[in-house]
Amino acid sequence: MATPRTSRPARPAVAAARPATPLAGGSLLPQGMREKLIVAFGLMSVLPLLVLGYVVINYVYPHAETGTDLTLIIVLAVVIAVLGLAVARSLVMPVIKLASEARAIAAGETGRSVEVKAPGELGELGDALNQISKRVRDNMGQLKIYGEQTKHLNLEINRRILSLSHILQISNLITQGVKLEEVRSFVLEKLAQFEGAELSALLEPGGADSTFIIRAAVGVDPTVARPLVEKRLVSPWLQRALDRGQVLVVDGQHGEPHEREHLQQLLGMSGGVCQPLTAGGQGVALLLTMNRSPDYAFDDDAMELLRVFAKQMAIAIENDLLVRRAEALKVIDDLTGLYNAAYMRSRLDEELRRAMRYHRPCSLLTFNVDEFRQVQELYGGLTAEGVLKAIAELVKTQVTDVDRVGRMGPDEFAVILPERNKREALEAGEAICRAIRQYTFLNGTQRIPKPLTISLGLSENPLDGSTAEELWAKAAQALAQAKGQGKNRVVAC
């Protein structure tokens, strides 16, 4: 019995196989699982076969009666080993596949799905992984949708901010008293940059019924907008919109086919928004924002912004009308404190009517400063303004309370002398010339070395004319003669 035990050196084969696979701390990577499967196969088949071989050689074979028994035992051992390997493989391979799919999903391939045909926990693990992958795909889809919505929202916010910035700029222009033409150009330019606006134009009534004049037009294509300026249009449709104060919208969702055809004939556009502008309770203009596409539709936000632009434009027009009315009512010159030209012309007409009715004289003096341009060039604008103010004060000291002194131009003045004939007016004119010639004008704190003089022309009613226009013309003629005769003098026609 001692001799068969010499077969024990076969054990190192098993011992040598064990270090090939880490038994602790292994990962679920496919390669690690294969190594574990080899170790499991060794443990479940090779080692039992070695043990079986040792038992057969030492204990069974010496007592076996036939080779059939021995063969049966060996086959049974092999079958058991193969079954063990199959069981191990059925457990390990699904896990290997799950690990591979999980790694792919982690790498970003969320479109993959795990197909694990295994019962029990492995099948549930595959279903859970599929559900996680589906949720990730759904969340990514929602994130993409949210991203697009956020992008659209940001664009809308930027558009609103830009529009509000333009509106604030328009308000600043109005408050600063900028001319209406500049405000109008700015509004139309910003409207032309508006989404869906290819042409913006301002139309004013042309006097005749249903007639309009395009005062300004700005478009994406200047060659289309420029020829429209000062063009006259006849449109009862636009006239109704102005009379009723009704906003007209012709786009993909509003308006009739004949309205589109009408716009096409008038301005070469297929759709747009027509907004009447009111000032003082009356329609004064139409603001048009148009495009060529018949399918384009202005949304509610766009319409709201267009209404704000139209309101600002209406405020600018009304402000301009008020300024003009104020100028018309204004009678005092801002610089000198004298009456302005409009008042002087109106006053002379009144004085002449009174003089003609009661057969009384009325004279007119007009004069300007000799070499006034040289004063401006040598001493500057502030000194020149100071000279004009001083002349205004000097003239007021030489006239009576019933006389009227006014500033007619940059350095031109006039004096209306009721109840004075030509001789008396000539004396008054010479007194004014003398007072100015003897006055010391200052350049800051320094005196102007050269004396300043004036040239004066005189006319009288009814000798030189019976109307205000005739007296103004005669006085201007006499002034020109005074200049031609050497200046610093009074000339009467």
Buried (B, 14 or more C-beta within 10 A) or exposed (E): EEEEEEEEEEEEEBEEBEEEBEEEEEEBEBEBBBBBBBBBBBBBBBBBBBBBBBEBEBEEBEEBEEEEBBEEBBEEBEEBBEEBBEEBBEEBBBBBBBBBBBEBBEEEEBEBEBEBEBEEEBEEBBEEBBEBBEEBBEEEEEEEEEEEEEEEEEEEEEBEEEBEEBBEBBEEBBEEEBEBEEBBBBBBEBBBEBBBBBBBBBBBBBEEEBBBBBBBBBBBEEEBBEEBBEBEBEBEBBBEBBEEEEBBBBBEEEBEEEBBEBBBEBBEBBBBBBBBBBBEEEBBBBBBBBBBEBEBEBEEEBBEBBEBBBBBBBBBBBBBBEEEEEEEEEBEBEEBEBBBBBBBBEBBBEBBEEBBEEEBBBBBBBBBBBBBEEBBEEBEEEBBEBBBBBBBEBBBEBBEEEBBBBBBEEBBBBBBBBBBBBEBBBEBBBBBBEBBEEBEBEBEEEEBEEEBBBBBBBBBBBBBBEBBEBBBBBBBBBBEBBBEEEBBBBBBB
